[in-house]
Amino acid sequence: MHNPFTPVASVPVDTWSARVHEEGWQSWSPSGSYRLGVAPYRPANANWATVCYRPGRTVPAGTYQGEGLLALDPGDGSPARLWAAVNPPHEVPSVRLTVARGVAEVEADGPVKEWTGADIQSVLGEWADSLALPAPRPAPTVWCSWYEYFTAVTEDDIHENLRAMDTLDLPVDVVQIDDGYQSALGDWLNLSGRFRSRRGIADAIRGRGRRAGIWTAPFLVDPASALAETYPDWLVRDPDGGPLHAGRNWGHDLYVLDTTHPTAAAYLTEVFATLRAEGYDYFKTDFLYTGAMDGVRHSGADPLTAYRQGIALIREAIGADAYLLGCGAPMLPSLGLFDAMRVSPDTAPRRRPEADDYSQPGQDPAEFTGTGRQWQHGRLWVNDPDCLMARPAVETRARWAAHVEAVGGLVASSDRLLSLDPWGVDITRRLLTGANGATR
């Protein structure tokens, strides 16, 4: 049950030139500014509404809505205005704006504070500065297996690209194994048949002077996993007592690990402590929205408290020196927890997303939201615009490379390196060489 919306402000606007910035709930939620009268991006189906937007928060037609942050440039020369959550890590109200007869009416379902600034990006940046978070550490440069191999990646693929980095003289700090090494979501320490030894790969990577990185979705559980079958009491429940459904992906339902359950928390700690002991010190944690979903948890903790506690368990297990990247993460509840954060939906070898839903993979939606969240870079974390893909088969690859470079944040190559043509090798080397993840 959500709080009722109450009026916050009435602001005269120039309906021809005013703009509204919606801040989405999580990494993949469309975020950016719109001219008044332009329909904002909304979920194309119920599954994506759960997986990529704020679950349970349907927005009425003709309404702009930000999750914890909504900004307005009235377009008449007066200052931009921002309505921001008062306690953003723990309480994220929805803020709505509608326009009638030249006046923007703003309402929220929780406490917000108003800020003013020169323009939308400036006022958002000033709000971020007021949080006084520690400056993020510079990001390492990365090679990631995902956009070439997806879940079919093999151990031999990792070794091939590791050798290619030397052959092509690419300044890659971290070699990150993505989804596909594990037997099932939730069974993180059990290998798929395509991998022989996690420790062996980490040793090989480190033996070539690079760091070992690995992907997990720490709060996700496959219903067919050994974890779900053996420890059903470790799952977050729905109000009827069944496992909470967190949408569908990979062709099956997604369940959620209840990290407030003592033995589930111990398991999560064991997973990350084991990976760290094997030599991994760069961790991409994905589908994190699931840890903040409404549900019945063992401790009775509210979702945002449970989420932050779960990330804290991971950080304690990997140590303060390890690099932690969040993805698919609720944005404001993640403040102060991560070194870097994905600030957009996934990119893709193609420009356009499926069904014109700007939460779905594509260069256009990744660019739209990545640009809209540029104010976060260097203030909240290092922005991750998603991976560079420079192989010839990638549509508008030069435009996508220019976006990755303009963000100035985390740079991760995700091609089979030996498939790159001379242009692809040159742009990959240039972006990796010029990467400096903590520069504003």
N, C-alpha and C positions, 0 to 999 in steps of 0.2 A: 504494500500500500504506500503510494507516494504522497508527499505533502501537496496540498492545493497550491495553485499558482496565485501569487498576490502581486499587485501593481508595484513597480519600482520607479519608473520614470516615464514622462511624456516629453518628446523632443520634436520640435518642428524640423522638417527636412525639405530639401529640394529634391523632389521625386525624380528629377531627370539625372542628377549627378551623385546622389547619396549612394553609399556602399555599406554593406553589412558583412562582417566577418563571423562565420560560424566556426567554433573550435569543436572538432569531433571528439568522441569519447576515447577512442584508442588509435593506435598507429594507423590502421587501415581505414578509419572513418574519414570520409571526405572533409577537408578543412580548407577554408579560404574565403575570399570575399566575393560578393555578388552585387551587381547593380540592383536597385529596387525593381521589383517586377520580374526579375529573372528567377526562374524556379531553381532552388538549390538541389544538389544531388541527393537522391534518396534510394533506399534499398529496392532492388527489383523483385525480390522474393523474400519469404519469411525466413529461410535458412540464412541468407546473407544478412538479414536484419539482426540475427543473433550472433553470427560469427564475425561481422565486420562493423557493426554499429552498437549503440547502447541497448542491450536487450530490454524489452518491455517499455521502451520510451518512444512510442509512435508519435510523429509530429503532425499536427493538423495541416491540411492544405492551406497555402497562403501564409505560412508562418515560417520564420527563420528561428533556428534553435541552436544554441551553443551549450556544450556540456562543461559547466564551470567557468566559461569565458565566452562573452559575446561582445563584439565591438561594432561601433557605428560611426561612420564619417557622414555627418549630416549633409554635406555637399553644398553648404551655403557660406563657407568660409569660417564657420565656428569650429572650435576644437573637436577632434575625435573623442568619443566617449567609450569607456570600457566598463562592463559590469563583470566582476570577478569574484570567484568563491572566496570566502573569508578564511576558511581552513581547508585549503585545496587537497592536502593528502588524505583527509579523513571525511570530508563532506563536499560533494560535487553537485550543486544544484543545477538543474536545467534552466537556462535563461531563454525566454522567447521574445520575439519582436514581430509585431504586425503594424501595418500602416493603413491609416484611414484619414482621408481629407487632409493630407499633407502633414500628418503628425504620426510619429513612430511611438507606439505604446509598448513598453518593456515590462515584462513580468518574470518572476522567478519562483521556483518551488523550494527555496531555501535562502539563507542569508548571503547577500552579495555586497561588495563595496564598489563604489564608482571611482573611476580614474579618468583623467583627461590628458590628451597629448596632441602633438602636431598632426599625426595621421595614424592609421590603423596599426601599421607595423611598429611605429614609435611607441604608441601607448602600450601595446603588448610587451615590447621590450622593456619599457620602464617598470611595468608590473613585475616582469621576471627579475629585473635587477633588484627590486625591493625585497625579494625572497632571500637575497644574500647567500645563495648556495655557493659552496666552494667551486672555484674554477675547475672545469673538467681537465683531466689529463689528455695530452695529445693521443690521438688514435694511432694504433699501428696500421700498417698497410696489410692487406689481406688477399689471399686467393681462396675462393669458396667453390665447392663442387656443385652447388644446386642447379644453376641455370644451364649447365651443359648436360648433367647426368641425372638430375632429379633423384627419385628414390631408387633408381637402378644403379647407382654408383657402386663401384667395386674397389677393393683394396688396391688392385693393380692400377686403376685410374688415378688414384692418389699418387702412387709412386711414379707414374708416367709424368704427371704434371710437376711433381717435385723436381724431377730431373730436367724438365723443360725450363723451369725458372732459371737454372744455372746456364743452360744452353743459350737462352735468350737474354740473359743478364737483366732480369727483372727484380727490382728492389721490393720483394715480398717479405714482410716480417712474419706473418702468420699464415699457415696453411690450415684452413678450417674445413673439417669433414662435416657435411650437412646430412640431412635426413636420408636414411637408407642403410646405415651401418647396424642399427638395432633390429632385434627380431620383431618387436611390436612397440607401439606407443605405451609407455609405462614400464616396459621391460628393458630399461636402458642399459643394463649391464650384460644383457644376453645379445650375442652377435647374430646378425643375419648370415645366411650361408655365403654371402659375397665377401665376407671379411674373416681374416684368420686371427688377428691379434691387434687389439686397440693399442696396447702398450708398445708393440712392435712398430706400428706406424708412427707413434709419437717419438720413439727413439730414432727412427729413420729421419723424421723431419728435423729433430733437434741436432742430429748428427750432421746435417747440412747447414747448420747455423741459423735455422729458422725456428719459430715457435709453433707449437701444436694447438689448434683450436678445434672445438667440437660443438655441434648443435644438439639441443634438447628442446622439448616442449614439456617442461617439468610438471605442469599441472594437468596434462592430458593423459587419459587412459583409454586404450582401445578395449571395447567390450570383450573382444576375443583374446585379450592378453592373459598371461599367467597371473598377473597382479589382480586383475578384475575377478578372475575365477577363484583365486586362493584367498583373497582378502577383500571381500565385498564390503566389509565394514569400513574400509579406508576411503570410500567414495562419498562425495557430497550428495545429499539426498534432496529430492523434491518434496513439496509439502505432503504428497501422498505416501512417502516412504520409499519410493523407488529411486534408482540412480538419477541424478540430475542430468538432463540432456543439454549439452553445450553446442548443439548444431551438428552438422555432418560435414566431413571432409574425408578424402581418400576413399570414398565410397562406403563409409560406415559411420555410425553414430559416434559421438565423442562423450566420454564421461570425464568427471573432474576428481582429482585427488584431493582429499580433505587433509590439508597439512596441519590442521589443528588436532587431528587424531595423533596421540603420542607415538604409536608405532609407525604410522604413515610418515610423520615428521622425521623419525629416526631413519626410515628408508630413504627419504629424500636426501638427508644429510649423508648417508652412506654412498649414494650414487655420486654426488658431487665430490665428496672426499676421495672416493676411489679414482674418479677421472683426474682429479688434481694430483694424486699420488702417482698416476701413470704418466704424468708429464704434460698434461693439458693445462694451459693457463690463460686461454681465451675462450669465453663461453658465450655463444649466442643462444639466448633463451627466448622461445617463440610461443605463440598462442597464449600469451599471458593473461588475456582478458578473462579466461576461464577461472583464474584464481580469484577474481573479483565479482563473480556472478552471485546473484541472490540464490540462497539455498540453505538447507539445514546442515550445520556443521557440528562436529563432536563437542567443541568447546562452547558453542553458542555465540561465538564472535561474529560481529557484523562483517559483511564481505570485504570492505576496504581494510579493516584491521587484519583480517585473515590473510589478505593478499600481501600486505606489507610484511607481516610476520613470515610468510612463506619465502619471499625474496630475501629477507634477513637470514633465514636458515641457509639459503644458497650462498650468500656472501660469506657467512661465517665458515662454511665448509670449504670454499675455494680460497679464502684468504684475501686480505686487503690489496695485495699486489696483483692479483689476477684481474684481467679485463673482462667486464660484464656488459654485454649488449642486450637490450630488451627489444622485443618485436611483438606486434599484435598486443601491445600492452596498454592498459588504461593510462592515459597521459598524466593527468594531475595526481592520481594516487601513486605515481611512480617517482615523484619529486624526491631527489636526494638519494636514490637507490642505485642508479646506473651510471656507468661511464659514458655510454653511448646509447642512443635510442633511434629506432626506425621511426621516421616521421612521415611515412606515406604508405599507401598500399604497395604491393609488389610491383616491380616492373615486369617486363616480358619482352620476348623477341619482337613483339608487334606493338604498334602504337595504341590501338583502341582496346578497351576492355570488353568482356562479354556483356551482352544485353544492355550496353550503355550504362552500367552501374559503376560509378567511379570509386567503389571500394575494391573492385576486381583488378587482377593483374593487367597492366598495360603501361606503356610509357607516358601517355597523356595523363591518366589519373595520378601516377606517381609524381609527375612534374607539377600538376596543379596543387596537390596537397603539400608536397615538399617545398614549393615556393611559398605557400601560405603559412608554413611553419618555420620559415627561415629565422624569425625573431628568437626562436628557442636556442639556436646554435651558440655554444660558448657560454650560455647563461644557465640553462637547465641541464645540459649534457652536450656531448658532441652529436650533431645531427648525422644520421645514416640515411642517405637518399636511396638506398638499395644499390645493387651491384652494377658495375660497369660491364657491359657486353659489347665487344668490339669486333666480333667475327662478321664476315660478309653477309651471312644470312639474316642478320638483325636489321629490321626496318629502321630507317632514319637513325642509324647508329651514331652519326656525327652530332646530331641534335641531342641525343641522349647523353653522349659523352660530355657535351657542353654543359648540360644540366648538372651532372655529377661534379664537374669541375667547379661550377659556380657556387654550389652549396658549400664547398670548402671544408667538408667534414670527413667522415670515414670513407676511404676509397677501397673497394674490394673488387677484384677482377673475378669474373665467373664464366670464363671460356675454357674449352680445351685448348691449351696454349699453343700446341703444335698445329692447330687449325687456323691460326690467325694469319692473315695476309700482312704485307709490310705496313700498311696503314694501321691495322689493328695492333701490331706489335708496338709501333711508334706511339700511338695514343695511349696504350696501356702503360708503357714505360713512363711517358710524360706525366700522366696523372698520378701514378704511384710515386714518382720522384718528387712531385710537387705537393704531395699530401701533407697537410698539417692540421690535424683534427681539432685543435683547440683555438684556432684563430677566429675572431668574430668578424 
